[in-house]
Amino acid sequence: MYEDNVNSQQVHNNITLNDIKIDLKENSRHEKRLFPIEVFPQEISSFIIDMENAFNSDVNFFSSSILAAISLAIGNSFKLQVKPTHFVKANLYLAIVGRTGQGKTPVMKQAFEPIRIRQKENYEIYRKELASWESATESRPKPVNKQLLLNDFTVEALLQIHSYNPMGIGIFADELLGWFNNMSRYNNGSDKELYLSLWNGDSVGIDRVGKSIFVESSFLSIIGGIQPAKLKEIINSSLDSNGFVHRILWTPPVSDLFQPEDDQEPNSQHIQNYKLVIDHILKYRNELDETVISMSYKARKLALDWKNDFKLKYHYEEEYLRGTSIKLSEYMYRFCLIMTVLDTALFEIKENATKDFTKIEVDTEIVSSAIKIVSFFMESAIEIRKEMKDPLVNSSSKVRKWHKKLPQTFKTQDAIEIGTRLKISTSTVEKHLADYTLFEKIRHGQYKKKN
């Protein structure tokens, strides 16, 4: 509390740009769900907060991107045994949902920077090995480029590169819509079925004219950005019918509020610590191959009890929510695997020791963290669906009231007159009348409400 002798004018004069930023951030966090950064160890959560303070990096965007980067770094080095015949891998299909200029790409790039660096190092090694192979006189296998991330590719190229890199690969798409559209561009949508199998970590292959490619144990993680206005091109009946969209982890921003910038720089130590962690996890790719991690008895029971309650909660909801809850209950185990490997890597770094991987177990604390992550993504999926169903969700209260007062069928002049009474400009009314998601134009100057 302020002292009594400090007057309100002095308080006002002492307000800084940072005070405004903090106030805006605190208020914005009441608007939407915030990613539970407390599930990360301090080395990671401090990095997330630091990037938010320095660059206004959206906490949801950056946290989800880091989760995806850890997922890819793990690849096929570990898998989690849920039941004697049920194993899960760490791969994720994740979408960062934000408007143009909202900082989707920068945070994804920052989270994946250690992986990009490793990919560049791998390429330099490959280039030298290739030159040596080309000049060699003896016969030996041709070297392969250990790629980790793909941007522009065909499905054939994806599987071909994966066959050279059995520990797994990732897709990094600035604009995820292009990847979605390409799935149905060729082969009557069969590529979509292939991506479903890749999500499962199954054996996959293609046989096409002149080419046959097979990957015995697949691993594919995907991350990309998409604008809210483009969501309807993805979440529609054709995709809902095969359950593809249920596998997408949707990440909306913390807030759409403007955030002022300052000249604060991030702590370089946080960046170095993060790179050290990712580099250590990437080492497992060279040392391990689908090493099995188990769950303690208490962890299995906690996970199963939660899973049954969670699926029951959404069992009688519409198919989008029901299907999403089913896939998220499976993602819970993937999050358990990711967080356990992350903890293992941090232990080895701090203690300068090597753990006995055969004795690593998922404990109840890890399960609780995974449940928190699932809760975030479920609420995000519900939020995305609300925006899909309600085209006025982001409109002002005046516009929503105007829409409600309009009769089912009306003339342009009626809409303008109702808008005038609510102090809405004619240009704003005309802009909304042109929105096909809100109105159907019956004839010149006459409209019908769609909902």
C-alpha positions in Angstrom: 0.0 0.0 0.0 1.1 3.6 -0.7 1.9 5.9 2.3 -0.9 8.4 3.1 1.3 11.4 2.2 1.7 10.3 -1.3 -0.9 12.0 -3.4 -2.7 10.5 -6.4 -0.9 12.9 -8.8 2.5 11.6 -7.6 1.4 8.0 -8.1 0.2 8.8 -11.6 3.5 10.5 -12.4 5.4 7.4 -11.2 3.7 5.0 -13.6 6.2 3.6 -16.1 5.9 1.8 -19.4 6.7 -1.4 -17.6 3.9 -0.8 -15.1 1.5 -0.5 -18.1 2.8 -3.7 -19.6 2.5 -5.6 -16.4 -1.1 -4.3 -15.9 -2.1 -5.2 -19.4 -0.6 -8.7 -19.1 -2.3 -9.3 -15.7 -5.7 -8.1 -17.1 -5.3 -10.1 -20.3 -4.7 -13.3 -18.4 -8.3 -13.1 -17.1 -9.6 -13.2 -20.6 -8.3 -16.5 -21.8 -6.6 -19.7 -20.6 -2.9 -19.4 -19.8 -0.6 -22.3 -20.5 0.5 -23.8 -17.2 4.2 -22.9 -17.3 4.6 -24.2 -13.8 4.7 -27.7 -15.3 8.1 -26.9 -16.7 11.3 -26.9 -14.6 12.5 -23.4 -13.5 15.1 -23.4 -16.3 12.4 -23.4 -18.9 9.7 -21.4 -17.1 12.2 -18.6 -16.4 13.1 -18.5 -20.1 9.4 -18.2 -21.1 8.8 -15.3 -18.7 12.0 -13.6 -19.8 11.0 -13.8 -23.5 7.6 -12.4 -22.6 9.1 -9.4 -20.8 11.7 -8.7 -23.4 9.8 -9.3 -26.6 6.1 -9.6 -25.6 6.3 -13.2 -26.7 2.9 -14.7 -26.1 3.2 -17.2 -23.2 0.8 -19.6 -24.8 2.5 -19.5 -28.1 6.0 -19.8 -26.7 5.2 -22.5 -24.1 3.5 -24.7 -26.7 6.3 -24.2 -29.2 8.8 -25.3 -26.5 6.7 -28.4 -25.9 6.8 -29.2 -29.6 10.6 -28.6 -29.8 11.2 -31.0 -26.9 8.9 -33.5 -28.6 10.9 -33.4 -31.8 14.2 -33.5 -30.0 13.1 -36.8 -28.3 12.0 -38.5 -31.5 12.2 -42.2 -31.4 14.7 -42.3 -28.6 12.0 -43.0 -26.0 8.5 -44.4 -25.8 6.1 -44.9 -22.9 4.6 -48.2 -21.9 1.0 -47.6 -20.8 -0.1 -51.2 -20.9 1.8 -54.4 -21.8 0.8 -53.9 -25.5 0.1 -50.2 -25.5 3.1 -47.8 -26.2 3.0 -44.1 -27.0 5.6 -41.8 -28.5 6.2 -38.1 -27.9 5.1 -36.7 -31.2 2.6 -33.8 -31.4 0.5 -32.1 -34.0 0.3 -28.5 -32.9 -1.3 -25.3 -34.3 -0.5 -21.8 -33.2 -3.7 -19.7 -33.8 -3.2 -16.0 -34.2 -3.8 -13.0 -36.4 -1.2 -11.6 -38.8 1.6 -9.9 -36.9 0.7 -11.5 -33.6 4.1 -13.1 -33.3 3.4 -16.7 -34.2 6.5 -17.3 -36.3 9.1 -15.6 -34.1 8.3 -17.6 -31.0 8.2 -20.9 -33.0 11.6 -20.0 -34.5 13.0 -19.1 -31.1 11.8 -22.4 -29.6 13.2 -24.5 -32.5 16.5 -22.5 -32.8 18.7 -25.2 -31.1 17.2 -27.8 -33.5 17.9 -25.5 -36.5 21.5 -25.1 -35.3 21.8 -28.9 -35.0 20.4 -29.4 -38.5 22.9 -26.9 -39.9 25.7 -28.8 -38.2 24.4 -32.1 -39.5 24.4 -30.7 -43.0 28.0 -29.6 -42.8 29.0 -33.1 -41.6 26.9 -34.6 -44.5 28.5 -32.3 -47.1 32.0 -33.3 -46.0 31.1 -37.0 -45.9 29.6 -36.7 -49.4 32.7 -35.1 -50.8 34.8 -37.9 -49.3 32.5 -40.5 -50.6 32.5 -39.1 -54.1 36.3 -39.1 -54.1 36.7 -42.5 -52.6 38.0 -45.4 -54.7 36.6 -48.2 -52.5 32.9 -49.1 -52.4 31.0 -47.8 -49.3 27.4 -46.7 -48.5 26.5 -43.2 -49.6 26.2 -40.8 -46.6 22.8 -39.4 -45.8 21.8 -36.0 -44.5 20.3 -36.2 -40.9 17.5 -33.7 -41.4 15.3 -32.8 -38.4 13.0 -30.2 -39.9 11.1 -29.9 -43.2 9.4 -26.9 -44.6 8.4 -27.5 -48.2 8.1 -31.1 -49.4 5.9 -33.8 -51.0 4.7 -36.8 -49.1 7.2 -38.9 -51.1 10.0 -36.6 -50.0 8.8 -36.7 -46.4 8.9 -40.5 -46.2 12.1 -40.7 -48.2 13.8 -38.3 -45.8 12.3 -40.2 -42.8 13.6 -43.5 -44.1 17.1 -41.9 -44.0 16.4 -40.5 -40.5 14.7 -43.3 -38.5 14.9 -41.4 -35.2 12.1 -39.1 -36.5 11.5 -35.8 -38.3 9.4 -32.7 -37.9 7.4 -30.3 -40.0 7.7 -26.6 -39.4 5.1 -24.6 -41.3 4.8 -20.8 -41.0 1.3 -21.2 -42.5 -0.3 -24.5 -41.6 -3.2 -24.0 -44.0 -0.9 -24.8 -46.9 0.0 -28.1 -45.4 -3.6 -28.9 -44.8 -4.6 -28.1 -48.4 -1.8 -30.1 -49.8 -3.0 -33.2 -48.0 -6.0 -33.4 -50.3 -4.4 -31.9 -53.4 -3.3 -35.2 -54.8 -4.2 -38.9 -54.5 -7.9 -38.2 -53.5 -7.0 -37.3 -50.0 -5.0 -40.5 -49.2 -2.3 -38.4 -47.8 -4.6 -37.5 -44.9 -4.8 -41.2 -44.0 -1.0 -41.4 -44.1 -0.7 -38.5 -41.6 -3.2 -40.3 -39.3 -0.8 -43.3 -39.3 2.2 -41.0 -38.7 0.4 -39.5 -35.7 0.1 -43.1 -34.3 3.8 -43.8 -34.9 2.9 -46.7 -37.1 4.8 -48.4 -39.8 4.1 -46.5 -43.0 4.9 -46.8 -46.6 3.9 -45.7 -50.1 3.9 -47.6 -53.4 3.6 -45.3 -56.3 4.7 -45.4 -59.9 8.4 -46.1 -59.9 8.8 -45.7 -56.1 8.3 -47.7 -53.0 9.3 -46.3 -49.6 8.8 -47.9 -46.2 9.4 -46.6 -42.6 9.2 -49.3 -40.0 8.7 -47.1 -36.9 7.5 -43.6 -37.8 7.9 -40.4 -35.8 6.5 -37.1 -37.0 5.9 -33.9 -35.0 4.2 -30.9 -36.6 4.0 -27.3 -35.7 2.6 -24.4 -37.6 0.7 -21.1 -37.5 -2.8 -20.4 -38.7 -5.0 -17.3 -38.7 -8.3 -17.5 -36.9 -10.2 -16.5 -40.1 -8.8 -19.6 -41.8 -9.9 -22.1 -39.2 -13.2 -22.9 -41.0 -11.1 -24.2 -43.9 -9.8 -26.9 -41.6 -12.5 -27.6 -39.0 -15.3 -28.8 -41.2 -17.4 -31.9 -41.7 -15.0 -33.7 -44.1 -12.1 -33.5 -41.6 -14.3 -34.1 -38.5 -15.5 -37.3 -40.1 -12.1 -39.0 -40.1 -11.1 -37.5 -36.7 -8.1 -35.6 -38.1 -8.8 -32.3 -36.4 -9.3 -34.1 -33.1 -5.5 -34.7 -33.2 -4.6 -31.0 -33.5 -3.5 -29.2 -30.3 -4.9 -25.7 -30.8 -3.0 -22.8 -29.1 -4.8 -19.4 -29.1 -3.1 -16.3 -27.7 -3.3 -15.2 -24.1 -4.9 -12.0 -25.3 -5.5 -9.9 -28.4 -4.8 -6.7 -26.4 -2.1 -4.4 -27.7 1.2 -4.8 -25.8 3.6 -1.8 -25.8 7.3 -2.6 -26.5 10.4 -1.5 -24.7 14.2 -2.0 -25.2 14.6 -4.7 -22.6 17.0 -7.5 -23.7 16.5 -11.2 -22.8 18.9 -12.9 -20.4 21.4 -14.6 -22.6 21.9 -17.2 -19.8 18.3 -18.4 -20.2 18.9 -18.8 -24.0 22.1 -20.8 -23.3 20.4 -23.0 -20.7 17.5 -23.8 -23.0 19.9 -24.7 -25.8 21.9 -26.9 -23.5 18.7 -28.8 -22.5 17.6 -29.4 -26.1 21.1 -30.4 -27.2 21.2 -33.0 -24.4 17.9 -34.5 -25.4 19.1 -34.6 -29.0 22.0 -36.7 -27.9 19.6 -39.4 -26.9 18.9 -39.8 -30.6 22.4 -41.1 -31.1 22.6 -43.2 -28.0 19.1 -44.8 -27.7 16.4 -46.4 -29.8 12.9 -46.5 -28.5 14.0 -47.0 -24.9 10.9 -48.0 -22.9 9.9 -45.8 -19.9 7.3 -47.3 -17.6 4.8 -45.8 -15.1 4.7 -46.4 -11.4 1.6 -48.1 -10.1 0.3 -44.9 -8.5 0.9 -43.0 -11.7 -0.9 -45.5 -13.8 -3.9 -45.5 -11.5 -4.0 -41.7 -11.3 -3.8 -41.5 -15.1 -6.5 -44.1 -15.7 -8.9 -42.6 -13.1 -8.5 -39.2 -14.6 -8.8 -40.5 -18.2 -12.1 -42.3 -17.5 -13.6 -39.2 -15.8 -12.3 -36.9 -18.6 -13.8 -39.0 -21.4 -17.1 -39.4 -19.6 -17.4 -35.7 -19.1 -17.4 -35.1 -22.9 -18.9 -38.5 -24.0 -22.3 -37.0 -24.8 -21.1 -33.7 -26.2 -21.1 -32.9 -29.9 -18.7 -35.0 -32.0 -16.0 -32.3 -32.2 -15.6 -32.1 -28.4 -16.1 -35.9 -27.8 -13.5 -36.7 -30.4 -11.1 -34.1 -29.1 -11.4 -35.4 -25.5 -10.6 -38.9 -26.7 -7.4 -37.8 -28.5 -6.4 -35.5 -25.7 -6.7 -38.4 -23.2 -4.1 -40.1 -25.3 -2.0 -37.0 -25.5 -1.9 -37.0 -21.7 0.5 -40.0 -21.9 2.6 -38.3 -24.5 2.9 -35.2 -22.2 4.0 -37.6 -19.4 6.7 -39.0 -21.7 7.9 -35.5 -22.7 8.1 -34.2 -19.2 9.9 -37.3 -17.9 12.6 -37.1 -20.6 12.9 -33.4 -19.9 13.4 -34.0 -16.1 15.9 -36.8 -16.9 18.0 -34.5 -19.2 18.1 -31.8 -16.5 19.2 -34.2 -13.9 22.0 -35.5 -16.0 23.1 -32.0 -16.9 23.0 -30.7 -13.3 24.6 -33.8 -11.7 27.0 -34.5 -14.5 25.8 -38.1 -14.3 24.0 -40.7 -16.4 20.7 -42.2 -15.3 19.9 -45.9 -15.7 17.2 -45.5 -18.4 15.7 -48.9 -17.6 14.7 -47.6 -14.2 13.1 -44.3 -15.2 9.4 -44.2 -14.2 6.6 -41.7 -14.7 5.5 -40.6 -11.3 2.2 -39.0 -10.0 3.7 -35.5 -10.1 4.4 -35.9 -13.8 0.9 -37.2 -14.4 -0.5 -34.2 -12.6 1.5 -31.9 -14.8 0.4 -33.7 -18.0 -3.3 -33.3 -16.9 -2.8 -29.6 -16.5 -1.4 -29.4 -20.1 -4.4 -31.4 -21.3 -6.8 -29.0 -19.5 -5.2 -26.1 -21.3 -5.5 -27.7 -24.7 -9.1 -28.8 -24.1 -10.2 -25.3 -23.0 -8.4 -24.0 -26.1 -10.2 -26.4 -28.4 -13.6 -25.3 -26.8 -12.6 -21.7 -27.3 -11.7 -22.3 -30.9 -15.1 -24.1 -31.5 -17.0 -21.2 -29.9 -15.3 -18.8 -32.3 -16.2 -21.0 -35.2 -19.9 -21.2 -34.2 -20.2 -17.5 -33.2 -18.9 -15.2 -35.9 -19.6 -12.2 -33.6 -17.5 -13.6 -30.7 -14.8 -10.9 -31.2 -17.3 -8.1 -32.0 -18.2 -5.2 -29.7 -21.2 -5.4 -27.5 -22.8 -2.7 -29.7 -22.5 -4.8 -32.8 -23.8 -7.9 -31.0 -26.8 -6.0 -29.7 -27.4 -4.6 -33.2 -27.4 -8.1 -34.6 -29.8 -9.3 -32.0 -32.3 -6.5 -32.7 -32.4 -7.2 -36.4 -35.4 -9.2 -37.6 -34.9 -12.5 -39.4 -35.3 -10.7 -42.8 -34.8 -7.0 -43.2 -33.8 -4.2 -45.6 -30.5 -2.3 -45.7 -32.2 0.8 -44.4 -33.7 -1.1 -41.4 -30.2 -2.2 -40.5 -28.8 1.3 -40.8 -31.6 2.8 -38.7 -31.1 0.2 -35.9 -27.4 0.9 -36.0 -27.8 4.6 -35.8 -29.9 4.3 -32.6 -27.0 2.2 -31.1 -24.4 4.8 -32.4 -23.0 2.4 -35.0 -21.7 4.1 -38.2 -23.3 3.3 -41.6 -19.9 2.0 -42.8 -19.7 -0.4 -40.0 -23.2 -1.7 -40.7 -22.4 -2.1 -44.4 -19.2 -4.0 -43.5 -21.1 -6.5 -41.4 -23.9 -6.9 -44.0 -21.2 -8.0 -46.4 -20.2 -10.8 -44.0 -21.5 -14.0 -45.5 -21.1 -15.9 -42.2 -23.7 -13.5 -40.7 -26.2 -12.8 -43.5 -27.5 -14.1 -46.8 -28.4 -11.6 -49.4 -31.9 -12.4 -50.7 -32.1 -9.7 -53.3 -30.8 -6.2 -53.8 -31.1 -4.3 -50.5 -32.7 -7.2 -48.6 -31.0 -9.7 -46.2 -31.6 -12.7 -44.1 -29.9 -13.6 -40.8 -28.0 -16.9 -40.8 -28.2 -17.4 -37.1 
